[in-house]
Amino acid sequence: MLNISTASMYNKQTPPVAFKAHMAYTQVHKDDGKTKNVNNYTAFMRDFSTLEFTKDYLKKYFPNGTNIAEFGCSLGQKSYSLLIVLDEINKNKKYKITGYDFPEVIKQINEHGKPLYGVSQYSEEEQILFPTYPEKSVFIEKPVKKETADSIRDKFYTYFNTFIPYSYYGEGLKNHYNKLFDKNNIVVTPNKQKTKDLIQFKSGNIKDIDKILEPKKTGVVIFQNALYHILSKSDDYDFELSSLTNISEAEDIFKKINKVLPQNGLFVLGVLPSDHIYSFELEDETHLKYINNKQVRVFDTSPVHIALRENGFEPAYYCLIPSHKAYIRYRDIYLPAAWKKVRDVK
């Protein structure tokens, strides 16, 4: 289901649509007995450039394979997207992905007896999965080459089947299908034969990562576009950055991630400005840096970045900031979206 704002369709700084199917809040129970609403926004092929970087990084540093753990995986779209991007280097199933989230979130994946996902051609990220890309795309902030899009689309439909007519299923699944379906959507379900032994989903909290994962057995830990849950008491990522004060808890998590990862292990943080405690007011704290022989302006000195360096990490990949997020005025700033483990910490 879509809410389309015609005013925003002509505004290059904001996306044209809001997605009810993808923008959901789930009430979860915290360790202290309290409940909290967590934002489950996600989409297939979100942060595509980071997905491609992760693939290239794995090919270079873990050519023989490794486990990949994504915390805050929501309903699994990002985990499946990485699996699809890895396809060309994963013919022997040497890279395996496990997605972790709160039990209440994981339960939703199979709540109706079959995982179903709506894919929308009006989603900025998911337009790549339609043959009309890029000619008839509504809004593309970071365009992908057509040949890359064609390849990804072909692979996507080997990992996912278009949904069998819902008359074959019970009322609960029919209702779920109706919520996902729109004339601009398709509804898909994972191809179990293709994804078998490659991806799974479990309950798990990033705060317990040292209890969940064996040391040195996981080459990539992903906690993408989710750190704001730790840094702030807010339920959303568009909030006053002055409320981001919980650095000590984030630092404790970074230390645990360091102990889990092997040398050269990768921590994917993502490029959400609130996860980096960045707003346009901090432009004076940016600096120039050469990336791929190109001089760009980066921001990598926030308390989050300092805590990561103190806990054995260095930036491995910088990504262009999303221009349509709150508190962002300048378009040409790069944030360190992925971090490489360079030393052990005690």
C-alpha positions as CSV (number, residue, x, y, z in Angstrom):
1,M,0.0,0.0,0.0
2,L,1.3,3.4,-0.9
3,N,0.8,7.0,0.2
4,I,1.9,9.1,-2.7
5,S,2.6,12.8,-2.2
6,T,2.5,14.6,-5.5
7,A,4.2,17.6,-4.0
8,S,7.2,15.6,-3.0
9,M,7.5,14.1,-6.5
10,Y,9.0,17.3,-7.7
11,N,11.3,17.8,-4.8
12,K,14.7,16.4,-5.4
13,Q,15.6,16.4,-1.8
14,T,12.9,14.1,-0.6
15,P,11.6,10.6,-1.7
16,P,8.2,10.7,-3.4
17,V,6.5,8.0,-1.4
18,A,6.1,6.5,2.0
19,F,5.6,2.7,2.2
20,K,3.1,1.3,4.7
21,A,4.2,-2.2,3.8
22,H,7.8,-1.5,4.7
23,M,7.5,1.1,7.4
24,A,6.2,-0.7,10.4
25,Y,6.7,-0.6,14.2
26,T,6.9,-3.7,16.3
27,Q,6.4,-3.7,20.0
28,V,9.2,-5.7,21.7
29,H,9.9,-6.6,25.3
30,K,13.2,-5.4,26.7
31,D,15.4,-7.0,29.3
32,D,14.3,-4.5,31.9
33,G,10.7,-5.7,31.5
34,K,9.6,-2.5,29.6
35,T,8.3,-2.5,26.1
36,K,9.5,-0.4,23.1
37,N,8.4,0.2,19.6
38,V,11.2,-0.5,17.1
39,N,11.1,0.8,13.6
40,N,11.2,-2.1,11.1
41,Y,11.7,0.0,7.9
42,T,13.6,-2.0,5.3
43,A,13.6,-2.9,1.6
44,F,15.4,-5.2,-0.8
45,M,18.6,-3.8,-2.2
46,R,18.8,-1.0,0.4
47,D,22.3,0.7,0.5
48,F,23.2,-1.2,-2.7
49,S,26.7,0.2,-2.9
50,T,27.5,-1.1,0.6
51,L,26.2,-4.5,-0.4
52,E,28.6,-4.5,-3.4
53,F,31.5,-3.3,-1.2
54,T,30.8,-6.2,1.3
55,K,30.9,-8.7,-1.6
56,D,34.3,-7.4,-2.8
57,Y,35.6,-7.3,0.8
58,L,34.7,-10.9,1.4
59,K,36.2,-12.0,-1.9
60,K,39.5,-10.3,-0.9
61,Y,39.8,-11.1,2.8
62,F,37.7,-14.3,3.2
63,P,38.1,-16.1,-0.2
64,N,37.5,-19.5,1.4
65,G,34.2,-18.4,3.0
66,T,33.0,-17.3,6.4
67,N,29.8,-16.8,8.4
68,I,28.0,-13.5,8.2
69,A,25.8,-12.2,11.0
70,E,23.3,-9.4,10.6
71,F,21.7,-8.0,13.8
72,G,18.6,-5.9,13.6
73,C,17.7,-7.8,10.4
74,S,14.1,-6.9,10.6
75,L,12.0,-9.1,8.2
76,G,15.1,-10.2,6.3
77,Q,15.1,-8.1,3.1
78,K,18.7,-6.8,3.6
79,S,20.0,-10.3,4.5
80,Y,18.4,-11.8,1.4
81,S,19.8,-8.9,-0.7
82,L,23.3,-9.6,0.5
83,L,22.9,-13.3,-0.3
84,I,21.8,-12.4,-3.9
85,V,24.7,-10.0,-4.4
86,L,27.1,-12.7,-3.2
87,D,25.7,-15.3,-5.6
88,E,28.5,-15.0,-8.2
89,I,31.2,-15.9,-5.5
90,N,29.1,-18.3,-3.5
91,K,28.5,-21.2,-5.8
92,N,29.9,-23.7,-3.3
93,K,27.8,-22.1,-0.4
94,K,30.9,-20.9,1.5
95,Y,29.2,-17.8,2.7
96,K,26.3,-18.3,5.1
97,I,24.1,-15.6,6.6
98,T,22.2,-15.6,9.8
99,G,19.8,-12.7,10.6
100,Y,19.1,-11.8,14.2
101,D,16.4,-9.6,15.7
102,F,14.0,-9.4,18.6
103,P,11.7,-12.5,19.0
104,E,8.6,-10.5,18.2
105,V,10.2,-9.3,14.9
106,I,11.5,-12.8,13.8
107,K,8.1,-14.3,14.5
108,Q,6.6,-12.1,11.8
109,I,8.7,-13.7,9.1
110,N,6.7,-16.9,9.2
111,E,3.7,-15.6,11.1
112,H,1.2,-16.5,8.3
113,G,2.8,-19.9,7.5
114,K,4.9,-18.6,4.6
115,P,7.3,-15.7,4.3
116,L,5.8,-13.1,1.9
117,Y,7.4,-9.9,0.8
118,G,5.9,-7.0,-1.2
119,V,8.3,-5.5,-3.8
120,S,7.3,-2.0,-5.1
121,Q,8.5,-0.3,-8.2
122,Y,7.9,3.0,-6.3
123,S,10.5,2.1,-3.7
124,E,13.7,3.9,-4.3
125,E,15.7,0.8,-3.5
126,E,13.5,-1.8,-5.1
127,Q,13.0,-0.2,-8.5
128,I,16.2,-2.0,-9.5
129,L,14.1,-5.2,-9.5
130,F,11.8,-4.1,-12.2
131,P,12.5,-4.2,-16.0
132,T,11.4,-0.5,-16.2
133,Y,14.6,0.5,-14.3
134,P,16.0,3.1,-14.8
135,E,13.9,4.6,-17.7
136,K,10.7,4.9,-15.7
137,S,12.0,5.2,-12.2
138,V,10.3,7.8,-10.1
139,F,13.3,8.7,-7.8
140,I,16.8,7.3,-7.8
141,E,19.4,8.9,-5.5
142,K,22.3,6.5,-6.3
143,P,21.7,5.0,-9.8
144,V,23.0,1.6,-10.6
145,K,24.3,0.7,-14.1
146,K,21.7,-0.9,-16.2
147,E,23.7,-4.1,-16.8
148,T,24.2,-4.4,-13.0
149,A,20.5,-4.0,-12.5
150,D,19.7,-6.6,-15.1
151,S,22.0,-9.1,-13.5
152,I,20.7,-8.4,-10.0
153,R,17.1,-8.7,-11.2
154,D,17.8,-12.1,-12.9
155,K,19.4,-13.4,-9.7
156,F,16.6,-12.1,-7.5
157,Y,14.0,-14.2,-9.3
158,T,16.1,-17.3,-8.9
159,Y,16.1,-16.8,-5.1
160,F,12.5,-15.7,-5.0
161,N,9.3,-17.0,-6.6
162,T,6.4,-14.8,-7.5
163,F,3.6,-15.6,-5.2
164,I,1.2,-18.5,-6.0
165,P,-2.4,-17.2,-6.2
166,Y,-3.5,-16.7,-2.7
167,S,-6.7,-18.8,-3.2
168,Y,-4.4,-21.8,-2.4
169,Y,-3.9,-20.6,1.2
170,G,-5.9,-19.9,4.4
171,E,-7.6,-16.6,5.3
172,G,-4.6,-15.4,7.4
173,L,-2.3,-15.6,4.5
174,K,-4.9,-14.0,2.2
175,N,-5.2,-11.0,4.5
176,H,-1.4,-10.7,4.7
177,Y,-1.2,-10.9,0.9
178,N,-3.8,-8.1,0.5
179,K,-1.8,-5.8,2.8
180,L,1.3,-6.3,0.7
181,F,-0.3,-6.2,-2.7
182,D,-0.8,-3.0,-4.7
183,K,-1.1,-2.5,-8.5
184,N,2.5,-1.3,-8.4
185,N,3.7,-4.2,-6.3
186,I,4.6,-7.8,-6.8
187,V,4.5,-10.3,-3.9
188,V,7.3,-12.9,-3.7
189,T,8.3,-15.7,-1.4
190,P,11.8,-17.3,-1.0
191,N,12.8,-20.2,-3.1
192,K,13.5,-22.7,-0.4
193,Q,15.6,-25.0,-2.6
194,K,17.8,-22.1,-3.6
195,T,18.2,-20.5,-0.1
196,K,18.4,-23.8,1.8
197,D,21.6,-24.0,4.0
198,L,22.5,-20.4,3.0
199,I,20.3,-18.2,5.2
200,Q,18.4,-18.5,8.5
201,F,16.8,-16.2,11.0
202,K,17.0,-16.3,14.8
203,S,16.2,-14.3,17.9
204,G,19.1,-12.4,19.1
205,N,20.2,-9.0,20.5
206,I,23.4,-7.2,19.4
207,K,24.1,-6.6,23.1
208,D,24.6,-10.3,23.6
209,I,26.7,-10.9,20.5
210,D,29.6,-12.3,22.5
211,K,27.3,-15.0,23.9
212,I,25.6,-15.7,20.5
213,L,28.7,-16.0,18.2
214,E,31.8,-18.0,18.7
215,P,35.0,-15.9,18.6
216,K,36.7,-15.6,15.2
217,K,34.1,-17.7,13.3
218,T,32.2,-14.8,11.8
219,G,33.9,-12.6,9.2
220,V,31.3,-10.0,8.9
221,V,29.0,-8.5,11.5
222,I,26.2,-6.2,10.3
223,F,24.3,-3.7,12.5
224,Q,23.2,-1.5,9.7
225,N,21.0,1.6,10.1
226,A,20.2,0.5,13.6
227,L,22.7,2.0,16.1
228,Y,20.4,4.9,16.9
229,H,18.3,2.4,18.9
230,I,21.4,2.1,21.2
231,L,22.4,5.8,21.1
232,S,19.0,7.3,21.8
233,K,15.7,6.6,23.6
234,S,13.9,7.6,20.5
235,D,11.8,5.0,18.5
236,D,12.7,6.7,15.2
237,Y,15.9,7.8,13.4
238,D,14.7,11.3,12.6
239,F,15.1,13.0,15.9
240,E,17.2,15.7,17.6
241,L,20.8,14.6,17.5
242,S,21.4,16.2,20.9
243,S,19.5,13.3,22.3
244,L,22.2,10.9,21.2
245,T,24.0,10.5,24.5
246,N,24.4,6.7,25.1
247,I,27.9,6.4,23.8
248,S,29.1,4.1,26.6
249,E,26.7,1.3,25.7
250,A,27.6,1.6,22.0
251,E,31.3,1.4,23.0
252,D,30.6,-1.8,24.9
253,I,29.0,-3.3,21.8
254,F,32.0,-2.3,19.7
255,K,34.3,-4.1,22.1
256,K,32.2,-7.3,21.9
257,I,32.1,-7.1,18.1
258,N,35.9,-6.8,18.1
259,K,36.2,-10.0,20.2
260,V,33.9,-11.9,17.9
261,L,35.6,-10.9,14.6
262,P,38.9,-12.3,13.4
263,Q,41.6,-10.0,12.2
264,N,40.4,-8.1,9.1
265,G,36.8,-8.9,10.1
266,L,34.3,-6.3,8.8
267,F,31.7,-4.4,10.8
268,V,29.0,-2.8,8.7
269,L,27.5,0.2,10.4
270,G,25.6,1.7,7.5
271,V,25.2,5.4,6.4
272,L,22.2,6.6,8.5
273,P,23.3,10.0,9.7
274,S,21.9,9.5,13.2
275,D,24.1,6.4,13.6
276,H,27.1,8.6,13.0
277,I,25.7,11.5,15.1
278,Y,25.9,13.8,12.0
279,S,23.9,16.8,11.0
280,F,24.6,19.7,8.6
281,E,25.6,21.8,11.6
282,L,28.8,19.7,11.8
283,E,29.9,20.5,8.3
284,D,32.8,22.5,9.8
285,E,34.1,19.3,11.3
286,T,34.4,17.5,8.0
287,H,37.7,17.2,6.1
288,L,38.9,16.2,2.7
289,K,40.1,12.7,1.9
290,Y,41.1,10.9,-1.3
291,I,38.9,7.8,-2.0
292,N,39.5,5.9,-5.2
293,N,41.7,8.7,-6.5
294,K,38.9,11.2,-5.9
295,Q,39.0,14.0,-3.3
296,V,35.8,14.0,-1.3
297,R,34.6,15.5,2.0
298,V,34.1,13.1,4.9
299,F,32.9,13.2,8.4
300,D,34.6,10.5,10.6
301,T,35.3,12.2,14.0
302,S,32.1,11.8,16.0
303,P,32.0,10.1,19.4
304,V,30.9,6.9,17.5
305,H,33.9,7.0,15.3
306,I,36.3,7.7,18.1
307,A,34.8,4.7,20.1
308,L,35.2,2.4,17.1
309,R,38.9,3.4,16.7
310,E,39.5,3.0,20.4
311,N,38.1,-0.5,20.1
312,G,40.3,-1.7,17.2
313,F,38.6,-0.6,14.1
314,E,39.5,1.7,11.1
315,P,37.2,2.9,8.3
316,A,37.1,0.5,5.4
317,Y,34.5,2.1,3.2
318,Y,32.9,5.6,3.0
319,C,29.5,6.1,1.5
320,L,27.7,9.2,0.2
321,I,25.2,10.5,2.7
322,P,21.5,10.1,1.9
323,S,20.3,13.6,1.1
324,H,16.7,13.1,2.1
325,K,17.3,12.2,5.7
326,A,16.4,14.7,8.5
327,Y,19.1,17.2,9.5
328,I,20.9,16.9,6.2
329,R,21.5,20.0,4.1
330,Y,24.7,19.3,2.2
331,R,24.7,16.4,-0.3
332,D,28.5,15.8,-0.8
333,I,29.4,14.4,2.6
334,Y,30.7,10.8,3.0
335,L,30.3,8.7,6.2
336,P,32.3,5.6,7.1
337,A,29.7,2.9,6.5
338,A,32.0,-0.1,7.1
339,W,34.9,-0.7,9.5
340,K,37.7,-3.1,9.4
341,K,39.1,-4.8,12.5
342,V,42.8,-4.0,12.7
343,R,43.7,-5.1,16.3
344,D,42.4,-7.0,19.2
345,V,41.2,-5.2,22.3
346,K,41.1,-6.4,25.9
